């Protein structure tokens, strides 16, 4: 190509560029960079992926464990006028270690997408007791000697009711589980024997917790799948900060002799001086040599790290102070974040934990000789009450009770409510409540009470991990 042709081509290219510039990109145009961006593709995590993330990442461990711990840490009580039943059931709860079993149930649900508890049911009817694919016969139930929490690795499949006109739509009807122990597998493999290891179990014998499941998928989804990107970012930030701290301060040595050194000499003297300057504070240099210390600039790094924490806190719906496992003490309005977090945990107790706990309690009441005398749970009034997630000191509790009593007296004197209504509200159906409940009647004291809530939360967590 001649010079003339080159010039003509350059003019043509310049003209096209000028025309494109005059047209502009425009919103939604093919040249608009935003139209070429797409949200990240779904990340499907296997059982081992979830297990390895949990084992190797402290943030992931907090995300999985803190909410189940807070749901079960304070425990629950049985409210009933039948003191004999109350004592027997609460004693059986402790014997079965229900707090620990339900904590594991919800932790597995968050980690793997499904959590399971097997209910050991001993029946007076031998056939009903030995055939796990039959529903538990509450009329023949003798005892519930154990509860075992296990992961989804033991469950190969389950059969779900897909009839939308059924009262049990979406419920699992039967589980296909593996009951063989490791030693059993070893013996079978040595003997060269092959036998089916799967067994069908009726849904009444297994407590199943599944928080997130799509209609076309049988298994639940781990909460980590939606957090994978931000977990990667936080892990990268930890690595980056470590690299910056390692080389946060470094020394620069200038000498005219460096230009005459070979690569081998430079490497050797660099290694020796690096060792010397890391262990000794004294440096011997010549007249034309210079040794100075440099540091890595960290301007803006705090803002980047805070953005990561803010995003993570938002997607997991947990305050940063709770997510970190401790209260930093520098977050504006942190006490309100913790109170909102309490409200969310309380709603999870009501919507997710209560059905499992009430089902177990009904089974215990139907037992012949396990948790007190056998009694029909539908023949008397009873309720499960979750203990407060936080508590205040006795002085503050007395002050709240006094303010509440004064407000109740005003309501009664004004004819707003009857004394019987106040009695039912303040003292419950089953006697005096052990703790008072703040209902925000006095907005002037909300800041002080919120701070006490936060202090009590930190004290409770410190005590439980001490």
DAFEN-V111010 format. One record per backbone hydrogen bond with DSSP energy under -1.0 kcal/mol. CO is the residue of the C=O (numbers start at 1). NH is the residue of the N-H. If there is no record, write none. Layout:
BEGIN
<<CO,NH> <CO,NH>>
END
This chain:
BEGIN
<<2,6> <3,7> <4,8> <5,9> <6,10> <7,11> <8,12> <9,13> <10,14> <11,15> <12,16> <13,17> <14,18> <15,19> <16,20> <17,21> <18,22> <19,23> <20,24> <26,29> <29,32> <32,35> <33,36> <34,37> <46,50> <47,51> <48,52> <49,53> <50,54> <51,55> <52,56> <53,57> <57,61> <58,62> <59,63> <60,64> <61,65> <62,66> <65,69> <66,70> <67,71> <68,72> <69,73> <75,387> <77,385> <79,383> <81,83> <82,86> <83,87> <84,88> <85,89> <86,90> <87,91> <88,92> <89,93> <90,94> <91,95> <92,96> <93,98> <97,101> <98,102> <99,103> <100,104> <101,105> <102,106> <103,107> <104,108> <105,109> <106,110> <107,111> <108,112> <110,223> <115,209> <116,150> <117,207> <118,148> <122,142> <122,143> <125,129> <126,130> <127,131> <131,134> <132,202> <137,140> <140,124> <142,369> <143,122> <146,120> <148,118> <150,116> <151,154> <152,155> <154,178> <157,176> <159,173> <159,174> <161,170> <163,166> <166,169> <168,171> <171,161> <173,203> <174,159> <175,201> <176,156> <176,157> <177,199> <181,185> <182,186> <183,187> <184,188> <185,189> <186,190> <187,191> <188,193> <199,177> <201,175> <202,205> <203,206> <205,119> <207,117> <209,115> <212,221> <214,217> <222,225> <227,231> <228,232> <229,233> <230,234> <231,235> <232,236> <233,237> <234,238> <235,239> <236,240> <237,241> <238,242> <239,243> <240,244> <241,245> <242,246> <243,247> <245,248> <248,296> <250,294> <252,292> <254,290> <255,258> <258,261> <262,266> <263,267> <264,268> <265,269> <266,270> <267,271> <268,272> <269,273> <270,274> <271,275> <272,276> <273,277> <276,280> <290,254> <292,252> <294,250> <298,301> <300,304> <301,305> <302,306> <303,307> <304,308> <305,309> <306,310> <307,311> <308,312> <309,313> <310,314> <311,315> <312,316> <313,318> <319,323> <320,324> <321,326> <322,325> <331,334> <333,337> <334,338> <335,339> <336,340> <337,341> <338,342> <339,343> <340,344> <341,345> <342,346> <343,347> <344,348> <345,349> <346,350> <347,351> <348,352> <348,353> <349,354> <353,357> <354,358> <355,359> <356,360> <357,361> <358,362> <359,363> <360,364> <361,365> <362,366> <365,375> <376,379> <383,79> <385,77> <393,397> <394,398> <395,399> <396,400> <397,401> <398,402> <399,403> <400,404> <401,405> <402,406> <403,407> <404,408> <405,409> <406,410> <407,411> <408,412> <409,413> <410,414> <411,416> <412,415> <418,422> <419,423> <420,424> <421,425> <422,426> <423,427> <443,446> <445,449> <446,450> <447,451> <448,452> <449,453> <450,454> <451,455> <452,456> <453,457> <454,458> <455,459> <456,460> <457,461> <458,462> <459,463> <460,464> <461,465>>
END
